[in-house]
Amino acid sequence: MKDIYIIPIFVPHLGCPHKCVFCNQDEITGLKSKVNEEYVERTIEDYLKTIPKNAHIEVSFYGGSFTGIPLETQKKFLSIVQKYLILGSIDAIRLSTRPDYIDEVILDNLKRYGVSIIELGVQSMDNEVLLKSHRGHSAVDVFRASELIKEYGFTLGLQIMIGLPGDNRQKLLETADKIISLRPAFVRIYPTLVLKGTYLEKMYKNGMYMPISLEDAVEISKELYIKFKKNHIDVIRIGLQTTDDININKDVVAGPFHPAFGELVKSSIYKDIVKHLFQNNDIKECTVFIYINPRSVSALVGNKKRNKIYLESEFGVKINIVQLEDVEEDSVLLEYNGHVFKKSIEDYLNESTI
């Protein structure tokens, strides 16, 4: 399989008249300058110089609401990218937009210029949460736009957020079920952060909003991940991309920020796997060896060795971790007293009752 490289074209706030409570697109994208045709072409050229030959390359329009940009501007941007698609320099064009900025005219135009992947910023399928977050669209808009996108043959991706105003675990699980019913090809999961310059910052400082804790954000993200994966929907990202501004002591005022948020979720899964192995096989008060692929060691051990410390304390065991390339990635091989047990993340997902 070819390595996938994304050439990002950030279009913060272009085409978006709404001001969601959590949104400061200039900070989220790390881009404050205006986007024009020269910027689009220069970005593609600069990235192509650094990407290995024979890679799968996609140009992606992120931020803002691409299909809310005036149609003529969309055409100008897309025509530039389409040249690289026709030449074979890139393999796909993708974009992100809002559910209420999708209709037949828009999709006809995107098809004309070779766009193949559309991501919708859904955030929630609960109308109360959408209203309190000042999203400006309803759950019905998501259903309508998603079905239309699939009818046109585009690959559909959906983005959701956890910890929005008025949200809770039950609503998030119901949102996940509704998204699963739409059968997207993939999803992204983002925790809600309080950023400088947003209405959410005012709400937070006035005591009108309390962000979800990091621990709770990891646990609910894990539940959502399990639900999506069990339904054969790929989860391509968990957590916001860290930038110079999206960081502690920068523009993150509060909220469940961690530079490796997705790794924390995977680490929680590994803790569950080993814990279940210990419980199901009555492993306690002994020395155990855990064989793990080197690429999975950090997730197994946990942030600041928390998984290892917890498991050793909870079960009274001494854990010796052995890195072994022969062990499949996303799998754990556990040995004690001559007994060997193996479990993979796939096994964990299949056994989950979520």
Number of C-alpha atoms within 10 A of each C-alpha: 5 8 9 12 17 18 19 19 20 27 25 25 19 18 19 18 11 14 16 18 21 21 24 21 20 17 20 20 23 17 16 12 11 10 15 12 15 10 15 21 15 11 16 20 13 11 15 16 9 8 15 11 10 10 15 17 24 20 25 20 25 19 23 26 25 24 25 20 17 11 14 9 15 18 17 13 20 21 16 16 25 21 14 18 20 11 9 11 19 22 18 20 24 21 23 22 23 24 25 18 19 20 14 12 9 15 19 11 16 22 13 13 19 19 22 17 20 24 26 24 22 24 25 27 24 17 14 15 20 22 15 15 22 17 21 15 17 19 18 13 16 25 17 15 20 25 14 16 21 15 9 13 12 20 17 22 25 26 20 21 20 26 24 24 23 14 19 14 17 10 16 24 17 14 20 21 16 17 23 20 11 17 18 20 18 20 24 20 22 21 27 25 25 27 25 20 15 16 19 26 21 16 15 16 12 9 9 11 17 16 19 21 15 15 13 14 24 25 17 20 26 21 18 22 24 23 20 22 16 17 13 14 19 16 19 11 16 25 24 21 16 17 15 12 18 23 16 14 9 13 19 18 19 19 19 22 22 18 15 14 23 20 20 26 23 23 24 22 21 26 20 16 20 21 17 15 18 18 11 9 10 10 18 16 13 13 15 22 16 20 22 23 19 15 14 19 19 16 21 29 20 21 15 9 12 15 22 21 15 15 20 18 12 12 16 14 18 17 17 14 16 15 15 16 12 10 15 16 16 18 21 23 20 22 16 14 10 6 9 12 13 16 17 16 18 14 12 17 17 13 10 12 9 11
